């Protein structure tokens, strides 16, 4: 069997590109490589060298990194200056003209897909809507498609627009919403299976929009050894700051929550881990008690010195791997409701949910001083992580879906 894997998220740096998006990609690759030959098509930024010698070397490096024999194909994303007003105007009528999608919708992107289809894959695995655009544009017959919609993109779009400070900018962006929804709807209808991160997302798509064949594949982690609770009064926020909701969350934590904590407990520390930290307001200003670590290689050590994990996320969609990971380590967690959305943990039982700065700070202070509460929440959260988010079990579920569709099915013939 041959599977074509398509994504626009290419790991430029194999040491540091290990955040949640790449962890989810790797989870699927680990399953696919066990059951099929793996072709990989990445739509990459224009600064990536796509010469035959470079692609050959990248193929070798990625094969070693994923411990899989792969055939690698790269196609540069479209990069041309388009006026903001043209994007506003055309984006209102077509997903293929919008930022985040237009750069994989040109003739060469469709041709790159069709060249890979000529290798006759038995199925295509597509990571996110931006990578699905060429499949919506091609006229070639397609094999069965598995579509990983780890973020419901029209929901993420609405929440991100709400964060914009200028009302007229919000109104202009809202005109793009119908095209995003319609593109997402078409992509899900085209797919044999659409994978989402939570039962909440699955119910939304199947019950509200009556979309078929949507199944839940949660974000998952390899369960680490449990850690004793540290007495150090440390808070941790970890994320990739190339993702704007993480930047907004870090700034909310530093600017609105942390001053309230520091006034009460000046010995406390706030660790902001991840890259690129310089996208966060406050980076380099020497804010008392705040430490920017950048990329952290030893994640076990980072959690060992962290007492409370924060997830003050205000936008985006899907589920937050940072919460599942913290739970697996047995850490007490304070999150916004959007941050913990879709994760099967309850307020007051496995974590604390707080949305405004005062109550978020109060919850953090309580955990920094109440060891019994920390241990109760951390133990309960770890139990949920082991029961529902163990990567070993989730990989078995993925394998079942991939293998079952191929048994006894005529693959080509779906247009």
C-alpha positions in Angstrom: 0.0 0.0 0.0 1.2 3.6 -0.7 0.0 6.7 1.2 0.6 10.3 0.1 1.0 12.6 3.1 0.4 16.3 2.3 1.2 19.3 4.6 2.3 22.9 4.5 4.0 22.5 7.9 7.6 21.6 7.0 10.1 21.0 9.8 12.9 23.4 8.9 14.9 22.6 12.1 14.6 19.0 13.3 15.9 19.9 16.8 13.5 22.8 17.6 10.4 22.1 15.4 8.9 19.8 18.0 5.8 21.8 19.1 2.3 20.5 19.1 1.7 20.7 15.3 4.8 18.6 14.6 4.0 16.2 17.4 0.6 15.5 15.9 2.1 15.1 12.4 4.7 12.6 13.8 1.9 10.6 15.5 0.3 10.0 12.2 3.6 9.3 10.4 4.5 6.7 13.0 1.3 4.8 12.1 1.4 5.2 8.4 5.0 4.0 8.1 4.0 0.7 9.7 1.4 -0.1 7.1 2.4 1.6 3.8 5.1 3.1 1.6 5.1 6.8 2.4 5.2 9.6 -0.1 5.4 13.1 1.4 4.4 16.4 -0.4 5.2 19.6 1.5 4.2 23.0 0.4 7.2 25.0 1.7 8.2 28.6 2.2 10.1 30.1 -0.8 13.4 30.2 1.2 13.6 26.4 1.2 16.0 25.1 -1.5 14.0 22.7 -3.7 16.8 21.7 -6.0 17.1 18.0 -6.6 20.3 17.7 -4.5 18.7 19.6 -1.6 15.5 17.5 -1.8 17.6 14.3 -1.8 19.5 15.4 1.3 16.3 16.5 3.1 14.7 13.2 2.2 17.6 11.4 3.9 17.5 13.6 7.0 13.7 13.3 7.4 13.9 9.5 6.9 16.4 9.3 9.8 14.4 11.7 11.9 11.1 9.8 11.5 12.8 6.4 11.2 10.8 5.8 8.0 11.6 5.3 4.4 10.0 8.2 2.6 9.9 9.7 -0.9 10.0 13.5 -0.5 8.5 16.1 -2.8 8.6 19.8 -2.2 6.7 22.7 -3.8 7.3 26.3 -2.9 4.3 28.2 -1.7 3.2 31.2 -3.7 4.9 34.5 -2.6 3.9 37.6 -4.4 2.9 41.0 -2.9 -0.9 41.4 -3.1 -2.5 44.6 -1.9 -4.4 44.4 1.3 -7.5 45.7 -0.3 -7.4 43.1 -3.1 -7.1 40.4 -0.5 -10.1 41.8 1.4 -12.2 42.0 -1.8 -11.4 38.7 -3.4 -11.2 36.8 -0.1 -14.8 37.6 0.5 -15.8 35.4 -2.4 -13.2 32.6 -2.4 -11.2 30.6 0.1 -8.5 30.3 -2.6 -7.9 34.1 -2.5 -7.4 34.4 1.3 -4.3 34.7 3.4 -3.2 31.3 4.6 -4.8 29.6 1.6 -3.9 31.5 -1.6 -0.3 30.4 -1.4 -1.1 26.8 -2.2 -3.8 27.5 -4.8 -1.7 28.2 -8.0 -1.3 26.0 -11.0 2.1 24.7 -9.9 0.6 23.6 -6.5 -2.1 21.6 -8.3 0.5 20.2 -10.7 2.7 19.1 -7.8 -0.3 17.2 -6.3 -1.1 15.6 -9.6 2.5 14.5 -10.1 2.3 12.7 -6.7 -1.1 11.2 -7.7 0.6 9.7 -10.8 2.4 7.4 -8.4 -1.0 5.9 -7.7 -1.3 6.2 -3.9 -4.0 4.1 -2.3 -5.0 6.9 0.0 -4.0 10.5 0.7 -3.6 12.0 4.2 -4.0 15.7 4.3 -3.0 17.9 7.2 -5.2 21.0 7.6 -7.3 23.0 5.2 -4.5 24.9 3.5 -3.0 21.6 2.3 -6.5 20.5 1.1 -6.9 23.4 -1.4 -5.0 21.7 -4.3 -7.3 18.7 -3.9 -10.3 20.9 -4.1 -9.0 22.4 -7.3 -7.7 19.4 -9.2 -9.8 17.6 -11.8 -8.0 14.3 -11.4 -9.7 11.3 -9.8 -8.7 11.0 -6.2 -8.1 8.0 -4.0 -9.7 8.0 -0.6 -8.8 11.0 1.5 -8.1 11.3 5.2 -8.3 14.9 6.4 -6.8 16.0 9.7 -8.8 19.1 10.8 -7.1 19.5 14.2 -8.4 23.1 14.3 -11.9 23.9 13.0 -10.7 26.8 11.0 -13.9 28.9 10.8 -14.1 28.8 14.6 -10.5 29.8 15.0 -11.0 32.5 12.4 -14.0 34.1 14.3 -12.1 34.0 17.6 -8.9 35.5 16.1 -10.9 38.3 14.4 -12.5 39.2 17.8 -9.0 39.9 19.1 -8.4 42.7 16.5 -8.5 46.1 18.2 -10.1 48.1 15.3 -13.8 47.6 14.6 -13.5 48.3 10.9 -10.8 45.7 10.5 -13.0 43.2 12.2 -15.9 43.9 9.9 -13.7 43.5 6.8 -12.4 40.2 8.0 -15.8 38.9 8.8 -16.7 39.1 5.1 -14.2 36.2 4.6 -16.1 33.9 7.0 -18.6 32.4 4.5 -15.8 31.4 2.1 -13.8 29.7 4.9 -16.9 27.8 6.1 -17.8 26.7 2.5 -14.2 25.6 1.8 -14.1 23.6 5.1 -17.5 22.1 4.3 -16.4 21.0 0.8 -13.2 19.5 2.2 -15.0 17.5 4.8 -17.5 16.2 2.2 -14.6 15.2 0.0 -12.8 13.2 2.7 -13.6 9.6 3.5 -12.7 10.4 7.1 -12.1 13.7 8.8 -10.2 13.6 12.0 -10.9 16.2 14.8 -9.3 16.6 18.2 -12.3 16.2 20.5 -15.8 14.9 20.8 -16.9 18.5 21.2 -15.7 19.3 17.7 -17.1 16.1 16.3 -20.6 16.8 17.7 -20.4 20.3 16.4 -19.7 19.2 12.8 -22.0 16.2 12.7 -25.0 17.7 14.6 -24.9 21.4 13.7 -23.7 21.0 10.1 -24.7 17.4 9.4 -21.3 16.5 8.0 -20.5 12.8 7.6 -17.6 10.6 8.5 -16.1 12.8 11.2 -14.2 10.9 13.9 -12.2 11.9 17.0 -8.5 11.5 17.1 -7.3 13.3 20.2 -4.0 15.0 20.6 -1.9 12.6 22.7 1.4 12.2 24.5 3.8 9.5 25.5 3.1 9.2 29.2 6.2 10.2 31.2 7.2 9.1 34.7 5.2 11.0 37.4 7.1 13.8 39.1 7.0 14.9 42.7 5.5 18.3 43.3 8.2 21.0 43.6 8.1 23.5 46.4 9.5 26.2 44.1 6.8 28.9 43.6 7.1 28.7 39.8 4.5 29.1 37.1 5.1 27.8 33.5 3.6 28.8 30.2 5.0 26.9 27.2 4.2 27.3 23.5 5.3 28.1 20.0 5.2 31.9 19.4 4.9 31.6 15.7 1.2 30.9 16.6 -0.5 34.1 17.5 -3.0 32.7 20.1 0.1 31.7 22.1 1.6 35.2 21.8 -1.7 36.7 23.0 -1.9 34.2 25.9 1.7 35.0 27.0 1.0 38.7 26.9 -2.2 38.3 28.8 -0.3 36.3 31.4 2.7 38.7 31.7 0.8 42.0 31.5 -2.5 41.3 33.3 -2.1 38.2 35.5 1.5 38.3 36.6 1.5 41.7 38.3 -1.3 40.6 40.6 0.7 37.5 41.6 4.0 39.2 42.0 2.5 41.9 44.3 1.4 39.2 46.7 4.3 36.7 46.2 7.4 38.5 45.1 9.5 35.3 45.4 7.4 33.6 42.7 8.8 33.1 39.2 7.0 33.0 35.8 8.8 30.8 33.1 7.9 31.6 29.5 9.3 28.7 27.5 9.4 28.3 23.7 10.4 30.2 20.6 10.5 32.8 19.1 10.2 34.6 22.4 11.0 38.0 20.8 7.4 38.1 19.3 6.1 38.6 22.8 5.6 42.1 24.2 7.8 42.4 27.3 10.6 40.2 26.0 13.9 41.8 26.8 12.4 44.3 29.2 13.6 42.6 32.4 10.2 42.3 34.0 10.8 41.2 37.6 10.2 37.5 38.2 9.7 36.7 34.5 12.2 34.4 32.7 12.2 33.7 29.0 14.0 30.4 28.4 13.7 30.1 24.6 13.8 26.5 23.3 14.2 23.9 26.1 15.8 20.7 25.2 15.2 18.8 28.4 11.4 19.0 28.8 11.4 16.7 31.9 13.7 19.1 33.7 11.5 22.1 32.8 8.4 20.4 34.3 10.4 19.2 37.3 11.0 22.8 38.3 7.5 24.0 37.5 4.8 23.9 40.2 1.8 25.2 38.2 1.2 25.1 34.5 -0.8 28.0 33.0 -2.8 28.0 29.7 -4.5 31.4 29.4 -5.5 30.9 25.8 -8.0 33.4 24.4 -8.5 32.3 20.8 -7.9 29.5 18.3 -9.6 26.1 18.3 -8.9 22.4 18.6 -7.3 21.1 21.9 -4.2 22.3 23.6 -1.5 19.7 23.8 0.3 21.8 26.5 -2.6 20.9 28.9 -2.5 17.2 28.0 1.3 17.2 28.4 1.1 19.0 31.8 -1.6 16.6 33.0 0.6 13.6 32.0 3.3 15.0 34.2 0.8 15.3 37.0 1.0 19.1 37.2 -1.8 21.3 38.5 -3.2 23.4 35.7 -5.0 26.8 35.5 -6.6 27.5 32.1 -9.1 29.7 30.4 -12.2 27.9 29.2 -11.1 28.3 25.6 -7.7 26.9 26.5 -9.2 23.7 27.9 -12.0 23.4 25.4 -12.5 19.9 24.1 -10.3 18.3 26.8 -12.2 15.9 29.0 -11.1 17.5 32.3 -13.5 19.2 34.8 -13.2 22.5 36.6 -12.3 21.9 40.2 -11.6 18.2 39.7 -8.6 17.9 37.2 -7.9 21.6 36.6 -9.0 25.1 37.4 -10.8 27.2 34.8 -10.6 31.0 35.1 -11.2 33.6 32.4 -10.5 37.0 33.9 -7.1 38.3 35.2 -8.2 38.6 38.9 -9.6 35.1 39.2 -6.7 33.6 37.1 -4.2 35.2 39.4 -6.1 34.1 42.5 -6.2 30.5 41.3 -2.4 30.5 40.6 -1.7 32.0 44.1 -3.8 29.4 45.7 -2.0 26.6 44.0 1.4 28.1 44.8 0.5 27.9 48.5 -1.8 24.9 48.8 0.2 21.6 48.4 -2.8 19.4 49.0 -4.9 21.0 46.3 -1.9 20.8 43.9 -1.5 17.1 44.5 -5.2 16.3 44.2 -5.6 18.1 40.9 -2.3 16.8 39.5 -3.1 13.2 40.4 -6.6 13.4 38.9 -5.3 15.1 35.7 -2.6 12.5 35.2 -5.2 9.7 35.6 -7.3 11.3 32.7 -4.1 11.7 30.6 -3.3 8.0 31.0 -6.9 6.9 30.4 -7.7 9.0 27.4 -4.6 10.7 25.9 -2.0 8.0 25.9 -0.3 8.1 22.5 0.0 4.3 22.3 -3.7 3.9 22.4 -4.4 6.7 20.0 -2.0 5.3 17.4 -3.9 2.0 17.6 -7.1 3.9 16.8 -5.5 5.7 13.8 -4.2 2.4 12.5 -7.7 0.9 12.7 -9.2 3.7 10.6 -6.4 3.6 8.0 -6.5 -0.2 7.6 -10.2 -0.7 7.6 -10.9 1.7 4.7 -8.5 -0.2 2.4 -9.8 -3.7 3.0 -12.0 -4.7 0.2 -12.5 -1.2 -1.3 -11.9 -0.1 -4.8 -9.7 3.0 -4.1 -9.7 5.0 -7.4 -13.0 6.1 -8.8 -13.9 8.9 -6.3 -13.9 12.3 -7.8 
